[in-house]
Amino acid sequence: MNTVWNYLVSIEFETQWLFWIAILVAPVAVALLHLYDRWRRTVMTRRLGDLAVVSRLMSTSSPKRRLIKDSLAAGGLVLLLVAAARPQIEGRRKVEVRGLDVVVAVDVSKSMLVDDIGPTARMTTRKLPTTRLERAREMATLVIDKLPGDRIGPVVFAGAASHFPLTEDHEVAIRFLNDLGPADLPQGSNLGEVLRVSRCLLRPDLYDDLGCSRIGRRGHGGDPLHGESLDPKGKPGEPTDDVLVEKVERGKAIMILSDGGDPDEETLREVTNARELGIAVVFVGFGTEQGGLVYDIDPFSGKRTTNPKRGPDGGTVTSKREDAGMAALAEASGDPKRYLVASERGELDPQPIVDMLKAVNRGLAEKKIKEMRDVFEPFLFAGLMLLVIEVAIGTRRRQKYPEAA
Protein backbone atom coordinates (compact mmCIF):
# COMPACT_ATOMS: atom_id res chain seq x y z
CA MET A 1 0.00 0.00 0.00
CA ASN A 2 2.84 2.37 0.87
CA THR A 3 4.47 1.60 -2.49
CA VAL A 4 1.31 2.60 -4.39
CA TRP A 5 0.94 5.74 -2.30
CA ASN A 6 4.57 6.74 -2.87
CA TYR A 7 4.12 6.12 -6.59
CA LEU A 8 1.06 8.37 -6.75
CA VAL A 9 2.72 11.10 -4.68
CA SER A 10 5.75 11.13 -7.01
CA ILE A 11 3.59 11.87 -10.07
CA GLU A 12 3.87 15.31 -11.62
CA PHE A 13 1.57 16.76 -14.27
CA GLU A 14 2.71 18.53 -17.39
CA THR A 15 -0.62 20.41 -17.69
CA GLN A 16 -1.46 21.40 -14.14
CA TRP A 17 -4.66 23.35 -14.95
CA LEU A 18 -6.19 20.33 -16.70
CA PHE A 19 -5.44 18.18 -13.65
CA TRP A 20 -7.29 20.59 -11.36
CA ILE A 21 -10.25 20.65 -13.77
CA ALA A 22 -10.31 16.83 -13.61
CA ILE A 23 -10.25 16.79 -9.79
CA LEU A 24 -12.48 19.74 -8.95
CA VAL A 25 -14.70 20.66 -11.89
CA ALA A 26 -15.55 17.35 -13.61
CA PRO A 27 -17.15 15.57 -10.57
CA VAL A 28 -19.17 18.65 -9.65
CA ALA A 29 -20.37 19.04 -13.24
CA VAL A 30 -21.51 15.40 -13.45
CA ALA A 31 -23.24 15.66 -10.04
CA LEU A 32 -25.14 18.77 -11.14
CA LEU A 33 -26.19 17.03 -14.38
CA HIS A 34 -27.41 14.06 -12.34
CA LEU A 35 -29.54 16.28 -10.10
CA TYR A 36 -30.89 18.15 -13.12
CA ASP A 37 -31.83 14.84 -14.78
CA ARG A 38 -33.71 13.69 -11.67
CA TRP A 39 -35.60 16.97 -11.48
CA ARG A 40 -36.55 16.85 -15.17
CA ARG A 41 -37.72 13.24 -14.86
CA THR A 42 -39.91 14.14 -11.86
CA VAL A 43 -41.48 17.03 -13.74
CA MET A 44 -42.17 14.89 -16.80
CA THR A 45 -43.61 12.05 -14.69
CA ARG A 46 -46.09 14.38 -12.99
CA ARG A 47 -47.28 15.61 -16.38
CA LEU A 48 -48.21 12.06 -17.43
CA GLY A 49 -50.94 11.62 -14.83
CA ASP A 50 -51.54 10.32 -11.31
CA LEU A 51 -48.19 9.72 -9.65
CA ALA A 52 -49.29 6.43 -8.02
CA VAL A 53 -50.46 4.98 -11.36
CA VAL A 54 -47.39 6.19 -13.26
CA SER A 55 -45.12 4.78 -10.56
CA ARG A 56 -46.65 1.30 -11.09
CA LEU A 57 -46.04 1.62 -14.85
CA MET A 58 -42.43 2.65 -14.21
CA SER A 59 -41.77 0.14 -11.46
CA THR A 60 -38.68 -1.27 -13.26
CA SER A 61 -37.03 2.14 -13.38
CA SER A 62 -34.05 2.17 -11.02
CA PRO A 63 -32.82 5.54 -9.64
CA LYS A 64 -30.02 3.63 -7.89
CA ARG A 65 -28.75 2.30 -11.21
CA ARG A 66 -28.83 5.78 -12.69
CA LEU A 67 -26.78 7.02 -9.73
CA ILE A 68 -24.27 4.19 -10.26
CA LYS A 69 -24.06 4.93 -13.99
CA ASP A 70 -23.51 8.64 -13.39
CA SER A 71 -20.87 7.89 -10.74
CA LEU A 72 -19.04 5.62 -13.17
CA ALA A 73 -19.29 8.27 -15.89
CA ALA A 74 -17.89 10.86 -13.49
CA GLY A 75 -15.01 8.57 -12.51
CA GLY A 76 -14.27 7.76 -16.15
CA LEU A 77 -14.28 11.44 -17.13
CA VAL A 78 -11.96 12.33 -14.24
CA LEU A 79 -9.48 9.59 -15.21
CA LEU A 80 -9.53 10.60 -18.88
CA LEU A 81 -8.84 14.22 -17.99
CA VAL A 82 -6.05 13.13 -15.62
CA ALA A 83 -4.51 11.13 -18.49
CA ALA A 84 -4.84 14.18 -20.77
CA ALA A 85 -2.94 16.25 -18.16
CA ARG A 86 0.13 14.08 -18.92
CA PRO A 87 1.06 12.52 -15.58
CA GLN A 88 4.83 11.94 -15.36
CA ILE A 89 7.33 10.40 -12.97
CA GLU A 90 11.05 10.99 -12.75
CA GLY A 91 13.16 8.19 -14.18
CA ARG A 92 16.72 7.38 -15.19
CA ARG A 93 17.99 6.50 -18.63
CA LYS A 94 21.45 5.48 -19.76
CA VAL A 95 22.65 7.39 -22.80
CA GLU A 96 25.77 7.25 -24.93
CA VAL A 97 27.60 10.52 -25.43
CA ARG A 98 29.91 10.99 -28.39
CA GLY A 99 31.82 14.20 -28.65
CA LEU A 100 34.93 16.22 -29.15
CA ASP A 101 36.80 18.65 -26.92
CA VAL A 102 37.75 21.71 -29.00
CA VAL A 103 39.72 24.75 -27.92
CA VAL A 104 38.77 27.74 -30.07
CA ALA A 105 41.51 30.37 -29.81
CA VAL A 106 41.02 33.83 -31.35
CA ASP A 107 43.91 36.25 -31.86
CA VAL A 108 43.06 39.71 -30.46
CA SER A 109 46.39 41.43 -31.08
CA LYS A 110 46.59 44.90 -32.68
CA SER A 111 47.22 43.46 -36.13
CA MET A 112 43.80 41.79 -36.01
CA LEU A 113 42.22 45.27 -36.11
CA VAL A 114 43.50 45.83 -39.65
CA ASP A 115 40.62 46.46 -42.05
CA ASP A 116 42.00 44.83 -45.19
CA ILE A 117 39.06 42.42 -45.53
CA GLY A 118 35.53 42.79 -46.90
CA PRO A 119 32.38 43.06 -44.77
CA THR A 120 29.98 40.18 -44.25
CA ALA A 121 26.20 40.46 -43.98
CA ARG A 122 26.50 40.23 -40.18
CA MET A 123 28.98 43.12 -40.07
CA THR A 124 26.74 45.25 -42.27
CA THR A 125 23.56 44.48 -40.34
CA ARG A 126 25.09 45.08 -36.91
CA LYS A 127 27.33 47.93 -38.10
CA LEU A 128 30.46 46.15 -36.90
CA PRO A 129 33.95 47.26 -37.96
CA THR A 130 35.27 45.38 -40.99
CA THR A 131 38.37 44.03 -39.28
CA ARG A 132 40.16 40.70 -39.19
CA LEU A 133 39.10 40.31 -35.57
CA GLU A 134 35.39 40.62 -36.32
CA ARG A 135 35.78 38.19 -39.19
CA ALA A 136 37.60 35.72 -36.92
CA ARG A 137 34.91 36.02 -34.23
CA GLU A 138 32.20 35.39 -36.82
CA MET A 139 34.04 32.32 -38.11
CA ALA A 140 34.46 31.02 -34.55
CA THR A 141 30.73 31.45 -33.94
CA LEU A 142 29.82 29.63 -37.15
CA VAL A 143 32.11 26.70 -36.34
CA ILE A 144 30.87 26.39 -32.74
CA ASP A 145 27.25 26.39 -33.92
CA LYS A 146 28.04 23.40 -36.15
CA LEU A 147 29.50 21.34 -33.30
CA PRO A 148 26.44 20.43 -31.19
CA GLY A 149 27.24 18.12 -28.31
CA ASP A 150 30.94 19.00 -28.35
CA ARG A 151 32.64 20.83 -25.49
CA ILE A 152 34.23 24.16 -26.32
CA GLY A 153 37.16 25.79 -24.54
CA PRO A 154 37.24 29.47 -25.62
CA VAL A 155 40.62 31.23 -25.53
CA VAL A 156 41.64 34.73 -26.57
CA PHE A 157 45.30 35.58 -26.92
CA ALA A 158 47.78 38.26 -27.84
CA GLY A 159 51.01 38.57 -25.84
CA ALA A 160 49.34 36.25 -23.29
CA ALA A 161 46.30 33.98 -23.31
CA SER A 162 43.07 34.18 -21.33
CA HIS A 163 40.97 31.02 -21.17
CA PHE A 164 37.64 29.62 -20.00
CA PRO A 165 37.09 25.99 -18.92
CA LEU A 166 35.65 23.48 -21.36
CA THR A 167 31.91 23.93 -21.46
CA GLU A 168 28.87 22.48 -23.22
CA ASP A 169 27.21 25.90 -23.09
CA HIS A 170 28.11 27.25 -26.51
CA GLU A 171 26.48 30.62 -25.84
CA VAL A 172 28.88 31.22 -22.95
CA ALA A 173 31.85 30.26 -25.11
CA ILE A 174 30.80 32.61 -27.91
CA ARG A 175 30.20 35.45 -25.46
CA PHE A 176 33.66 34.97 -23.97
CA LEU A 177 35.29 35.20 -27.41
CA ASN A 178 33.37 38.38 -28.21
CA ASP A 179 33.75 40.17 -24.88
CA LEU A 180 37.54 40.19 -24.59
CA GLY A 181 39.60 42.33 -26.95
CA PRO A 182 43.02 43.90 -27.55
CA ALA A 183 42.77 46.18 -24.50
CA ASP A 184 42.33 43.22 -22.13
CA LEU A 185 45.65 41.46 -22.84
CA PRO A 186 49.33 42.36 -23.20
CA GLN A 187 50.25 43.28 -26.75
CA GLY A 188 52.01 40.87 -29.06
CA SER A 189 51.12 37.55 -30.65
CA ASN A 190 52.49 34.58 -28.70
CA LEU A 191 51.37 31.41 -30.49
CA GLY A 192 53.55 29.24 -28.24
CA GLU A 193 51.68 30.48 -25.17
CA VAL A 194 48.21 29.89 -26.60
CA LEU A 195 49.19 26.39 -27.73
CA ARG A 196 50.45 25.54 -24.25
CA VAL A 197 47.34 26.91 -22.53
CA SER A 198 45.08 25.10 -24.99
CA ARG A 199 46.93 21.81 -24.49
CA CYS A 200 46.60 22.13 -20.73
CA LEU A 201 42.87 22.79 -21.01
CA LEU A 202 42.44 19.61 -23.02
CA ARG A 203 44.65 17.45 -20.80
CA PRO A 204 43.98 18.37 -17.15
CA ASP A 205 45.36 14.96 -16.16
CA LEU A 206 48.81 16.33 -17.11
CA TYR A 207 48.36 19.51 -15.13
CA ASP A 208 51.66 19.22 -13.31
CA ASP A 209 53.56 18.18 -16.42
CA LEU A 210 54.76 19.95 -19.54
CA GLY A 211 54.51 23.39 -17.97
CA CYS A 212 50.74 23.35 -17.43
CA SER A 213 51.08 24.46 -13.83
CA ARG A 214 52.16 27.86 -15.12
CA ILE A 215 48.62 28.77 -16.15
CA GLY A 216 47.51 28.78 -12.51
CA ARG A 217 44.49 27.26 -10.81
CA ARG A 218 42.31 30.37 -10.95
CA GLY A 219 38.89 29.43 -12.28
CA HIS A 220 39.83 25.74 -12.30
CA GLY A 221 40.45 25.94 -16.02
CA GLY A 222 40.66 22.47 -17.49
CA ASP A 223 39.31 20.71 -14.42
CA PRO A 224 36.63 18.03 -14.95
CA LEU A 225 33.17 19.54 -15.16
CA HIS A 226 30.61 19.04 -12.41
CA GLY A 227 29.20 15.53 -12.64
CA GLU A 228 32.14 14.24 -14.64
CA SER A 229 35.05 12.12 -13.52
CA LEU A 230 38.42 11.29 -15.03
CA ASP A 231 38.21 7.96 -13.21
CA PRO A 232 35.82 5.67 -15.12
CA LYS A 233 35.11 3.71 -11.93
CA GLY A 234 34.24 6.80 -9.91
CA LYS A 235 34.86 7.29 -6.22
CA PRO A 236 33.55 4.88 -3.55
CA GLY A 237 30.12 5.93 -2.34
CA GLU A 238 29.75 8.47 -5.13
CA PRO A 239 26.29 8.44 -6.82
CA THR A 240 26.41 7.13 -10.35
CA ASP A 241 23.61 9.32 -11.70
CA ASP A 242 24.78 12.05 -14.10
CA VAL A 243 28.39 10.82 -13.84
CA LEU A 244 30.06 10.66 -17.23
CA VAL A 245 31.87 7.33 -17.54
CA GLU A 246 34.35 7.49 -20.38
CA LYS A 247 34.52 4.36 -22.53
CA VAL A 248 36.63 5.73 -25.39
CA GLU A 249 38.74 8.86 -24.84
CA ARG A 250 37.21 11.98 -26.34
CA GLY A 251 38.95 13.40 -29.36
CA LYS A 252 40.78 16.66 -28.77
CA ALA A 253 41.54 19.53 -31.13
CA ILE A 254 42.81 23.10 -31.10
CA MET A 255 41.62 25.67 -33.63
CA ILE A 256 43.68 28.87 -33.82
CA LEU A 257 42.26 31.83 -35.72
CA SER A 258 45.00 34.37 -36.39
CA ASP A 259 46.68 36.46 -39.05
CA GLY A 260 49.95 34.59 -38.54
CA GLY A 261 52.97 34.15 -36.36
CA ASP A 262 56.59 33.10 -36.45
CA PRO A 263 57.32 29.36 -36.09
CA ASP A 264 59.93 29.96 -33.40
CA GLU A 265 61.47 27.20 -31.31
CA GLU A 266 58.94 27.41 -28.45
CA THR A 267 55.94 27.37 -30.78
CA LEU A 268 57.26 24.39 -32.74
CA ARG A 269 57.90 22.55 -29.48
CA GLU A 270 54.35 23.16 -28.30
CA VAL A 271 52.94 21.96 -31.63
CA THR A 272 55.06 18.81 -31.32
CA ASN A 273 53.85 18.24 -27.74
CA ALA A 274 50.23 18.54 -28.86
CA ARG A 275 50.85 16.11 -31.71
CA GLU A 276 52.44 13.55 -29.39
CA LEU A 277 49.41 13.80 -27.08
CA GLY A 278 47.04 13.10 -29.97
CA ILE A 279 45.71 16.65 -30.17
CA ALA A 280 44.87 17.87 -33.66
CA VAL A 281 45.85 21.49 -34.30
CA VAL A 282 44.07 23.49 -37.02
CA PHE A 283 45.22 26.95 -38.10
CA VAL A 284 42.93 29.44 -39.86
CA GLY A 285 44.49 32.52 -41.44
CA PHE A 286 42.80 35.92 -41.68
CA GLY A 287 43.75 39.02 -43.62
CA THR A 288 45.24 39.51 -47.07
CA GLU A 289 48.65 39.05 -48.62
CA GLN A 290 48.71 42.78 -49.41
CA GLY A 291 48.00 43.66 -45.79
CA GLY A 292 47.06 46.99 -44.28
CA LEU A 293 48.07 49.61 -41.74
CA VAL A 294 48.12 48.77 -38.04
CA TYR A 295 46.56 51.39 -35.77
CA ASP A 296 46.99 52.05 -32.07
CA ILE A 297 44.12 51.25 -29.74
CA ASP A 298 42.49 53.24 -26.99
CA PRO A 299 43.57 51.61 -23.68
CA PHE A 300 40.18 52.31 -22.08
CA SER A 301 37.64 51.50 -24.80
CA GLY A 302 39.77 48.96 -26.65
CA LYS A 303 38.72 50.50 -29.97
CA ARG A 304 41.05 51.35 -32.79
CA THR A 305 42.23 54.98 -32.96
CA THR A 306 42.99 56.99 -36.09
CA ASN A 307 46.70 57.04 -35.24
CA PRO A 308 48.76 54.52 -37.25
CA LYS A 309 51.21 52.45 -35.26
CA ARG A 310 54.82 53.44 -35.94
CA GLY A 311 57.97 51.37 -35.77
CA PRO A 312 61.36 52.28 -34.25
CA ASP A 313 62.30 54.13 -37.43
CA GLY A 314 59.16 56.27 -37.26
CA GLY A 315 57.50 54.64 -40.25
CA THR A 316 54.00 53.18 -40.22
CA VAL A 317 53.61 49.47 -39.48
CA THR A 318 51.95 47.23 -42.04
CA SER A 319 50.57 43.80 -41.24
CA LYS A 320 50.14 40.99 -43.79
CA ARG A 321 48.75 37.50 -43.45
CA GLU A 322 51.74 35.24 -42.78
CA ASP A 323 50.97 32.11 -44.75
CA ALA A 324 54.47 30.67 -44.62
CA GLY A 325 54.72 30.61 -40.84
CA MET A 326 51.22 29.17 -40.33
CA ALA A 327 51.81 26.52 -43.00
CA ALA A 328 55.05 25.50 -41.29
CA LEU A 329 53.22 25.08 -37.98
CA ALA A 330 50.50 23.01 -39.66
CA GLU A 331 53.14 20.76 -41.17
CA ALA A 332 54.75 20.35 -37.74
CA SER A 333 51.34 19.30 -36.38
CA GLY A 334 51.36 16.34 -38.74
CA ASP A 335 49.17 17.50 -41.62
CA PRO A 336 49.97 20.48 -43.91
CA LYS A 337 46.26 20.59 -44.90
CA ARG A 338 45.41 21.80 -41.41
CA TYR A 339 46.22 25.35 -42.43
CA LEU A 340 43.19 26.99 -44.02
CA VAL A 341 42.78 30.55 -45.27
CA ALA A 342 39.48 32.27 -44.52
CA SER A 343 37.69 34.08 -47.30
CA GLU A 344 38.93 37.64 -47.71
CA ARG A 345 35.67 38.91 -49.20
CA GLY A 346 32.04 37.87 -48.97
CA GLU A 347 30.49 35.37 -46.60
CA LEU A 348 32.48 32.91 -44.51
CA ASP A 349 32.20 29.16 -45.05
CA PRO A 350 32.91 27.18 -41.87
CA GLN A 351 32.29 23.76 -43.47
CA PRO A 352 35.93 22.95 -44.42
CA ILE A 353 36.98 23.58 -40.81
CA VAL A 354 34.03 21.60 -39.43
CA ASP A 355 34.82 18.67 -41.73
CA MET A 356 38.43 18.70 -40.57
CA LEU A 357 37.37 18.69 -36.91
CA LYS A 358 34.81 15.95 -37.47
CA ALA A 359 37.56 13.77 -38.91
CA VAL A 360 39.14 13.70 -35.44
CA ASN A 361 38.19 10.60 -33.46
CA ARG A 362 35.12 11.32 -31.35
CA GLY A 363 35.09 9.72 -27.93
CA LEU A 364 32.40 7.59 -26.36
CA ALA A 365 31.03 7.93 -22.83
CA GLU A 366 27.98 6.76 -20.93
CA LYS A 367 25.94 8.44 -18.24
CA LYS A 368 22.57 8.13 -16.58
CA ILE A 369 20.36 11.14 -17.08
CA LYS A 370 17.17 12.16 -15.36
CA GLU A 371 14.07 12.31 -17.51
CA MET A 372 10.33 12.60 -16.98
CA ARG A 373 8.41 9.58 -18.28
CA ASP A 374 4.73 9.73 -19.21
CA VAL A 375 2.53 7.34 -17.18
CA PHE A 376 -0.89 8.22 -18.60
CA GLU A 377 -1.65 4.65 -19.78
CA PRO A 378 -3.08 3.30 -16.48
CA PHE A 379 -5.34 6.33 -16.08
CA LEU A 380 -6.51 6.13 -19.70
CA PHE A 381 -7.22 2.40 -19.47
CA ALA A 382 -9.10 2.72 -16.17
CA GLY A 383 -11.14 5.65 -17.49
CA LEU A 384 -12.16 3.79 -20.64
CA MET A 385 -13.09 0.68 -18.64
CA LEU A 386 -15.33 2.71 -16.35
CA LEU A 387 -17.11 4.19 -19.36
CA VAL A 388 -17.55 0.72 -20.92
CA ILE A 389 -19.02 -0.59 -17.66
CA GLU A 390 -21.29 2.45 -17.46
CA VAL A 391 -22.65 1.73 -20.93
CA ALA A 392 -23.19 -1.95 -20.09
CA ILE A 393 -25.38 -1.18 -17.04
CA GLY A 394 -29.05 -0.69 -17.81
CA THR A 395 -31.29 1.92 -16.19
CA ARG A 396 -34.01 -0.61 -15.29
CA ARG A 397 -33.87 -3.39 -12.75
CA ARG A 398 -35.07 -6.87 -13.53
CA GLN A 399 -38.50 -7.81 -12.13
CA LYS A 400 -40.41 -11.04 -12.89
CA TYR A 401 -43.87 -9.50 -12.73
CA PRO A 402 -43.43 -5.71 -12.94
CA GLU A 403 -47.21 -5.12 -13.11
CA ALA A 404 -47.59 -6.75 -9.67
CA ALA A 405 -45.41 -4.16 -8.00
N, C-alpha and C positions, 0 to 999 in steps of 0.2 A: 504493500500500500504506500509506504514511504517512497519507494522507487517511482511509482506512478505520479505521486504528488510532486516530487522533485523534478520529474520530467516536464510536467505541466507548468511549474513555476519558472523553469528555464526558458520557456517559449517566449520569443519576441515577435512582434507583428510589424511587417513592413508598412502596412496602411493602418495606422492607429485609429483614425476616425471611423473606418469601416468596422473595426472590431467593436468600438463602443456603440455603434448603431446596432450591431448584431446582439450585443448583451442587453442594452437598455431600451432601444426603440422597437425592435422586431417583436419581442414577447408582448409588450404593451399593445402594439398595433393589432396583433392576432387576438388578444383578449378583448379589445374593444369591438372588433369585428364579430367575435362570438356573441357578445352581449347584444349587439345590434341585430344579429340574426335571430336570436331568441325573442327579442321584442317584436320584430317584424312578423315572425311566425305566430306569436300570440295575437297580434292585431288581425292577421289574415284568418286565423281560426275563429275568432269571435264574429267575423263578418259572414262566416258560412252558416251559422245558425246557433241552436242551443248548445252550450259548451259541453253539457253532459252527454248529449247524443254524438256530437263530433268527437269527443274523447273516446267513445266506444269504437267509432269508425277508424280512429287513428291509434288504436291500442298497441299496435306493433311499433309505433314510433318510439325511439329510444333517445331521450335527451342525454343520457349518460354516454351513449356511443358517440353522439355528436361532440360532447366535451372531450372524449378520448381522441377523436379524430382531429379536433382543433388543437389539442395539446401536442399531438404528434406532428401536425403541420408546423406549429410554432417551433418545436424542437428542431425539425428538419430545416426550416428557414434560418434559424440561428446558426446551425452547423454549416450550412452552405455559405452564409455571410462570413463566418469565421474563416472558412477555407479561402474565400475570396480576399480576405485581409492578409493573406500570405504569412501564415505562422512559420517561424524559423527558429532553429536551435543552432548554437555554436558548435562547430565540429573542427576536426583536424584533417588535413589532406597532405600527403607527401607529393612534392613536385620536384621535377628536375630543372636545374637552372644552368643554362649554358651562356657563357659571356666572356667578355674581354675586359681587361683593365688597360685603359688608354690615358696617358698623360698628354694633354693638349697644351703646348707651350707657345705663347705669343710674344714676339719681340716688341718691346715698347720703348726702344731707344730713340734718340732724336732723329736718326736717319729714317725711321718708319713714318715720320711726319712729312716726308717729301711727297709732293703732289704730282708725280709724274705718271699717274695712272688715270684711267677713265672712270667716271661715276657709274654706279649700278642703280637699278630702280630703287633699291632701299635707300641709298644715299640721297637720291633726288627727292624721294617722298618725305624723308625725315630731315632733309636739309643738313646732312652730315658732311663734314669736310672730305674732299676726295683725296685721301691720303692712303699710303700703304697700310697704315695701322688699321684704318676703318675697313679696308678690304680684307685684311687678315682676320679681323674680328668677325666679319661676315662669313668668311670661309669656315672659321672655327665653329660658328653657330650652325651652319649648314651640315657640317660633318657630324657634329654631336647629335643633331636631330635625326640623323640616319643611323644612329647606333642605339636603338632602344634595347634596354636590358643590360647594356654594358656600363661599367663604372668609369667615371671620368675624373681625372685628377687635373684641375686647371692650374696652370703656372704662367706667370708673367715674368719677364726677365729683361734686364738691360745689363748694367755692370754687376748686378746681383739678381737673385731669383726669389720671388715670393710665391708660395704655394698654398694650396688648399687640399685637405685629405681627399682620398678617393670617395666619390659619392655617387649614388644612383639618382640623385636629384639633379637632372640636367639643367633645370632653370637656375639653380644656385651656381652651378659651374659656369654657365653663360654669363650670369651677372658678375661673377668674380672677374672674368676676362674683360668685361666691358667697364668695370668700375675703376680698375687700377690703370694708371697711365705713366708717361715719362716723368712727371713730377714726383711720383711716389717711390722711385728707385734711383740708386746711384747711376750716373751716366756711363755709357760704354755698351759693349755687346759681348758678354762672356758666355760663349756657347759651352765651354767646358763646365762651367758652374751649373747651367741649366740641365745639362745631361746628367751630372752627378745627383742633383736634387731629384730629378725625375726618376732616376734609377733607384734611389733610396725610397721614394714613394711607392714604387712598384714592388720592392723587395724589403719590407719591414723586418723580415726574419734575419736580414744581414745588417741590421741597424748599426751594430758596433764594428762592422767590417767595412773595408773599402772607403773609409772616410765619411760614412753616412752620419756619424755622430756629430759632425760639424754643423749640420743643419739645425740642431737643437730640438728639444722636445716640446717647444711651445706649440699649442694647438694639437698635439699628438698627431702630427702629419704622418701619414703612412701606417698608423696603427690599425689593427683590425676594427672594422665597424661594429657597432653595437649589435649583439646577436650573432656575431660571426666568430669563428675560432680558427686559428692556424693549426690546432691539433684536431685531426679528424675524429678522435675518440672523445674529445671533450674532457671536462674536468669532472672528478667524482662528485656526485650529488647535484651536478648542474642540470637544469631542465633541458630536455632535448627539443622542445618546441621552439620554432623560429631560429634554431641554430643551423648555420650553413655548414654542412659536412662535405668537404671537398673530396671528390672521387678522382677527377683528373684535373691537374693544375691549370688554372686559368691562363689563357694566353696574355701576353703583356706587350705593349707597344708604346712608343714615344713619337709624337708628331710635333715637329718644330716648325713654326711659321715665322720666317724671318727674311730679311733682304740680303743675308749672307754673313759670312764670318771667316776668319782665317783658320785653316786646319793646323793649329799649333800643336805642340807635343802633348799638352794637357788634354786638349779636346780629342785628339786621336786616341789617347789612352782611355778616356771615358767612353768613346764609341766602342772601343775594343772590349772594355769591361761589360758593357751592355750586351754586346754580341755574344760573349762567353756565357752570360747569364740567360741567354735565350730571349732577349728583349729586342724586338724589331724596332728600328729607328727610321722614321720617314721624315724627309726634309721637304718643305714647300717654300719656293722662292717667290718673293713679291718685289715689284718695281720693274724698271726697264733697264736695258743695256745702255741706253743713252744717259739715264739718271736725271737728277735734278738738284737744285740748291737745298742745302740743309739750313734750317732756321733755328734760332734760339727759342727757348720756351719760357713762358712766365712761370717762376717758381711757385706761385700761389695758385693760379688757375690751372696750370698744366697745359694751357693752350699755346699754340705756336704764335710767336711774335712776327713782326714784319722785318726784324733785323736778321740778315743772313749770318750764319756762323762763319767765323774767320779762323784760319789756321795761324801757325806761328809766324808765317811770312806776311800776314795781313790780308791774304787773298781769301776769297770765298771758298767754302768747302762744298764739294759736289759728291753726291752718293749715287753709286750704281749698283745694280743687282750683281752680286758676286757668284756667278754660276760655277766657276772653276773650283772655288773653295768648298761650296756645298756638294758638288759632285764628288769631290775627293772624300768628303766625310761619308757620303752615301756608299761609296765603294768600300770604305773601311768598315762599314756596318755589315757588309756581306752581299749587297745587291745594289749595283749602280742605278737600277731602275727606281730605287727608292728616293730619288731626287726628282721632284715634279715642279714645274713652273706654273704659277697661277696665271690666269688670263689677265692681260694688261688692260684690255678694254672690254666693255660689255659685261654680261652676266657671268657669275662664277659657276663652275660645274664641279661639285664635290665628289661626283661618282668615281673618278679614277682613284682618289684617295681612299674612299670607302671600300672599293674593291680590294685595294692593297691591304687595308686593315682586316677585312674579312678573310683574307687568305691566311692570316695568322691563326694558329690552332686555338680554338675556343674551348675553354675548360668545361668541366662537368661537375656539378655539385647537387646535393639533395638537401631539402629542408622541409619541415612540417610547417604549414601555414594555417592560420585560423581562417575559417570561412563560415558563412551562415548558410545552412542547408534548409530548403523548403520542406515542411512536414505537413502539407495541406491534405495529403491523401487520406489519412484516417478520418479527418473531419468531413471531407467530401463524401467518402463512402458511407459513413454513419448517417449523414444528412439525407443522402439518396435513399438509403434503406428505410429511414423513418417515413419518407414520403411514399415509398412503395407500400409499406404497411398501412399507412393512412388510407391510401386508395383501396386497398384490399378489404378494409373494414366497412361493412354496410351501416346504414343509419337506422335500420329496423332490426329489432330483436326477433328471434324465432319464437313462434307460439303455435301450438297444435290446433287450437280452436280459438282464433282471435275474436270471433263474434261472441264467444262466451265470457269475454272479459267484462 
